[in-house]
Amino acid sequence: MATWRRDGRLTGSQRLLCAGLAGTLSLSLTAPLELATVLAQVGIARGHARGPWAIGRRVWRAEGPRALWKGNGVACLRLFPYSAVQLAAYRKFVGLFTDDSGHISQQSSIVAGSLAGIVSTIVTYPTDLIKTRLIVQNMLEPTYKGIFHAFSTIYQQEGFLALYRGVSLTVLGALPFSTGSLLVYMNLEKIWNRPRDQFSLLQNFTTVCLAAAVTQTLSFPFDTVKRKMQAQSPYLPYYGGVDVHFSGAVDCFRQIVKAQGVLGLWNGLTANLLKVVPYFGVMFSTFEFCKRICLYQNGYIVSPLSYKLTPGVDQSLKPQELRELRKFFKTGKLESKKPTL
């Protein structure tokens, strides 16, 4: 998920609402590409054209247009607990990496973000597994009738640990993910030939997309193995549609390379990379629009359609302080109108 510089003019609930709405809309609009990515990773598309458009068209014809959004509901519901846990964990890790003078390096900040991502992924991992199961099943002949039915069915049939099948790949994939982030963010000034604090909005957006493309490409083999482990189940038709048989994570790596070659670990990468720009584009634009509405409601800007500042308002004041100040002036005016004896 993208991160923005914290704006003290928003309350905590407003920041969470803006991020939640932005994430939900971006997930929903790119859900068909996410579906194509997962199906290619699991191997259901094996023997057919594996391009994202071919996969999407095949799912549309076989199950109807609604099937292109399979699993999107649980993905959107997962956003809020994931973001809350990630934020709390990130603050803890930043506190550990901050020196006595209150400074934290760019490298330590990236490591803190990666560790926070691991913690939030582990805590909410069952929802990610359920999303994969909902994607690989046929909507016309579903094994799972919904999110809660999937959770209870997997728990009863396969046990609690089945909800965490493949979670170790999340930890292993964090190393190439962090490496990719460091490679991009440590070379930003060389890429744009200017100091980081002078980057334009377009340059910041391009940087986020570039970092996402690099990190996801490097960690994609681990994600592919994770998806296969999530989907594989003796209680699903054709074992969940997984195209290789394996007994564990290491064996899964070996079987993929043996059957499809090393590049088989990157099946579905095209659809995943096609998702990057629209995902972050929608996320950034939605977040900024929601932010303007909140700033307008808080009294910092004159209109939700622009960032024109309200004259006479101290932008350094927090929302609660601004409300109290306005209440004070309003009360003073009312009192001045009272008749005197």
Disulfide bonds with the S-S distance in Angstrom:
none
